[in-house]
Amino acid sequence: MTATKTDTVVIGSGISGLTTAALLARCGHEVTIVEAKRKPGGALRRFNREGIPFDVGFHYSSGLGQGQFLRALWDCLGVVGAIPTTPLSPDGYDLFSLPNTNRQIKAYYSYDRLSTELCAIFPDECGGIKEYLATIREMSRAMPFYNPTLPLTPFLRGGALANDRPLTEVIGACTSNPDLQAVLSAPTFLYGVPPKQAGLAMHAVVAHGYYSGAWGIVGGGATIVEALVAELTRMGVKIMTSSPVTALKMAGDQVAGVSGVDWQLTAKNVVYSGHPHHLPGLLPAEALRPAYRNRLRELEDTVSMHIVFGEVAATSPLPLLDRANLYQLRPGFELLAPPGGAESATLMITAPGRHDGPATPAARGVILMRPAHLGEVSRFDRGYKSRGPGYAEFKEQVMQQMLADAAVFGEDFRTIRPLAVGSPLTFRDRLGSPAGGVYGVQHSRHQRPAEARTKVAGLYLSGQSAMMPGIMGASLAGLVSAGEIVGLEKVWDMVRECS
Ligand SMILES: Cc1cc2nc3c(=O)[nH]c(=O)nc-3n(C[C@H](O)[C@H](O)[C@H](O)COP(=O)(O)OP(=O)(O)OC[C@H]3O[C@@H](n4cnc5c(N)ncnc54)[C@H](O)[C@@H]3O)c2cc1C
């Protein structure tokens, strides 16, 4: 058994873990990252099918404009130059189609243009549209990651994202038009909480981000991982891959390190960036009070998805997907509900590989996603990566339905050739989210995820939406974990000086 000593162990090399490690290393800490998988990156891995690289967990992001949070953070970490970004179309980055509306509705990353577009399509609802947009914009001004003149600590400690108004009540007061309700609640797709369970504050976090900018990344999420890993290596941070942590060591009430099958590391601090549900399983039973242990075990996931990875024919380049994402929305507040009756489920189509350049293999890839629940596939579940009879046929059926639904955007979409399909079981087993949630832990009105500080001294949580969803949320969570160790405002000052 090999044993080593370090200041901080970060468990997991997804974007949150890499961010925590990089910020701590900048502050002079000795850090070691331990990762269960063969390669770093967590959900930001790419995989290849028939020569086409596909992103699993990254399609587009907000926060990457000049002075915005993610760009400032990456600037501060010295990696911004190694992560080339491309803006999605300023003439509509998301195109929404609704069963009863015969024209596509464009989402703009400009409050003024978005307001003009929605008022032109829903002229009777213009007052409500303006009220909704003003509410989101006003709320964003109180959020430090959108308004870096603010300190971070009062925002985090003040529970600003909890106990807020139901999203459906806020949108419902602005409009009773089901098509417009669907468009205004569409950002819920990006944090995986059904609109009827969503709160206004988390909605404002995500919606304001995209109403202010939407970017792709050349090389996808893997580019972010490569840039951070190169910088971490330069700073002397050790990254141990193929090293699942099987237990946390305690010294009295304080965490004292981690161990794997034939190795251990002694450390004053441990940051766990896997799904919080699994943390109690790594600790001795007496380390956590039953109430806290149960809270972590029972945290509800975001929605899951069925996902199809396909190839477009060279003769049919589907130009709509060049710099925009397509959404077939369900009217009203049913955006994340599975198909019901005659209604198709919401369908999203995206082609993030096109940011690599038109002549690259990645540019031929198309990804389709449809909201799903683990219950739809639980009858095929035989444990980790093991499926019962009928699973392949079920996936084939879902895939065919999704491809048929895609034709709402044009007959050309029928030419997509499927190469791989994933279900909630795939996400459960690959991401470690107990119900296959694609965005980790759910931030909804009835659930406030656990804070970065755990009930064990020296042990922190940062992964799978512990703080906020998406790569921006995971990066902020990484920052908060580092901040809890070296001082929140110290780390926040480092970043805002770069914005
Ligand atoms: C289909 C899909 C689409 C998405 N699209 C977008 C998008 O377009 N834009 C966006 O911003 N976000 C998107 N996301 C979300 C985004 O990918 C995630 O929020 C983010 O990558 C999560 O990073 P993380 O570090 O919190 O967790 P993870 O990436 O899950 O990292 C956790 C790491 O911890 C490791 N680990 C866990 N337990 C242990 C252990 N015991 N020992 C050692 N290592 C361990 C895991 O192997 C993993 O590498 C998407 C996600 C999915 C699934």
The ligand as a MOL file (V3000), in Angstrom:
LIG
                    3D

  0  0  0     0  0            999 V3000
M  V30 BEGIN CTAB
M  V30 COUNTS 53 58 0 0 0
M  V30 BEGIN ATOM
M  V30 1 C -26.3810 15.0510 -21.8830 0
M  V30 2 C -25.8360 16.2440 -21.1510 0
M  V30 3 C -25.8330 17.4760 -21.7790 0
M  V30 4 C -25.3250 18.5960 -21.1340 0
M  V30 5 N -25.2820 19.7900 -21.7960 0
M  V30 6 C -24.7320 20.8620 -21.2060 0
M  V30 7 C -24.5820 22.0860 -21.9190 0
M  V30 8 O -24.8900 22.1790 -23.1080 0
M  V30 9 N -24.0670 23.1550 -21.2550 0
M  V30 10 C -23.6840 23.0890 -19.9470 0
M  V30 11 O -23.2380 24.0980 -19.3940 0
M  V30 12 N -23.7910 21.9340 -19.2470 0
M  V30 13 C -24.2960 20.8190 -19.8460 0
M  V30 14 N -24.3800 19.6410 -19.1670 0
M  V30 15 C -23.9980 19.6190 -17.7460 0
M  V30 16 C -22.4820 19.5830 -17.5190 0
M  V30 17 O -21.8890 18.6020 -18.3400 0
M  V30 18 C -22.2230 19.2600 -16.0620 0
M  V30 19 O -22.9280 20.1960 -15.2510 0
M  V30 20 C -20.7780 19.3260 -15.6250 0
M  V30 21 O -19.9150 18.7490 -16.5820 0
M  V30 22 C -20.6440 18.5960 -14.2830 0
M  V30 23 O -19.3130 18.6700 -13.8350 0
M  V30 24 P -18.9450 18.1520 -12.3860 0
M  V30 25 O -17.4940 18.3610 -12.1930 0
M  V30 26 O -19.8480 18.7590 -11.3840 0
M  V30 27 O -19.2950 16.5770 -12.3590 0
M  V30 28 P -18.7380 15.3920 -13.2640 0
M  V30 29 O -18.3600 15.8720 -14.5910 0
M  V30 30 O -19.7330 14.3040 -13.1560 0
M  V30 31 O -17.3900 14.9440 -12.5290 0
M  V30 32 C -17.3580 14.1200 -11.3890 0
M  V30 33 C -16.1020 13.2500 -11.4820 0
M  V30 34 O -15.9130 12.5960 -10.2370 0
M  V30 35 C -15.4430 11.2810 -10.4920 0
M  V30 36 N -15.7300 10.4740 -9.3040 0
M  V30 37 C -16.9530 10.2630 -8.7270 0
M  V30 38 N -16.8040 9.4600 -7.6540 0
M  V30 39 C -15.4830 9.1740 -7.5450 0
M  V30 40 C -14.7170 8.3850 -6.6250 0
M  V30 41 N -15.2800 7.7230 -5.6140 0
M  V30 42 N -13.3700 8.3230 -6.8180 0
M  V30 43 C -12.7650 8.9930 -7.8350 0
M  V30 44 N -13.4560 9.7340 -8.7330 0
M  V30 45 C -14.7880 9.8200 -8.5850 0
M  V30 46 C -16.2480 10.8580 -11.7220 0
M  V30 47 O -15.6440 9.7650 -12.3820 0
M  V30 48 C -16.2270 12.1480 -12.5430 0
M  V30 49 O -15.1110 12.1890 -13.3980 0
M  V30 50 C -24.8420 18.4920 -19.7940 0
M  V30 51 C -24.8260 17.2460 -19.1660 0
M  V30 52 C -25.2920 16.1310 -19.8390 0
M  V30 53 C -25.2130 14.7970 -19.1710 0
M  V30 END ATOM
M  V30 BEGIN BOND
M  V30 1 1 1 2
M  V30 2 1 2 3
M  V30 3 2 2 52
M  V30 4 2 3 4
M  V30 5 1 4 5
M  V30 6 1 4 50
M  V30 7 2 5 6
M  V30 8 1 6 7
M  V30 9 1 6 13
M  V30 10 2 7 8
M  V30 11 1 7 9
M  V30 12 1 9 10
M  V30 13 2 10 11
M  V30 14 1 10 12
M  V30 15 2 12 13
M  V30 16 1 13 14
M  V30 17 1 14 15
M  V30 18 1 14 50
M  V30 19 1 15 16
M  V30 20 1 16 17
M  V30 21 1 16 18
M  V30 22 1 18 19
M  V30 23 1 18 20
M  V30 24 1 20 21
M  V30 25 1 20 22
M  V30 26 1 22 23
M  V30 27 1 23 24
M  V30 28 2 24 25
M  V30 29 1 24 26
M  V30 30 1 24 27
M  V30 31 1 27 28
M  V30 32 2 28 29
M  V30 33 1 28 30
M  V30 34 1 28 31
M  V30 35 1 31 32
M  V30 36 1 32 33
M  V30 37 1 33 34
M  V30 38 1 33 48
M  V30 39 1 34 35
M  V30 40 1 35 36
M  V30 41 1 35 46
M  V30 42 1 36 37
M  V30 43 1 36 45
M  V30 44 2 37 38
M  V30 45 1 38 39
M  V30 46 1 39 40
M  V30 47 2 39 45
M  V30 48 1 40 41
M  V30 49 2 40 42
M  V30 50 1 42 43
M  V30 51 2 43 44
M  V30 52 1 44 45
M  V30 53 1 46 47
M  V30 54 1 46 48
M  V30 55 1 48 49
M  V30 56 2 50 51
M  V30 57 1 51 52
M  V30 58 1 52 53
M  V30 END BOND
M  V30 END CTAB
M  END
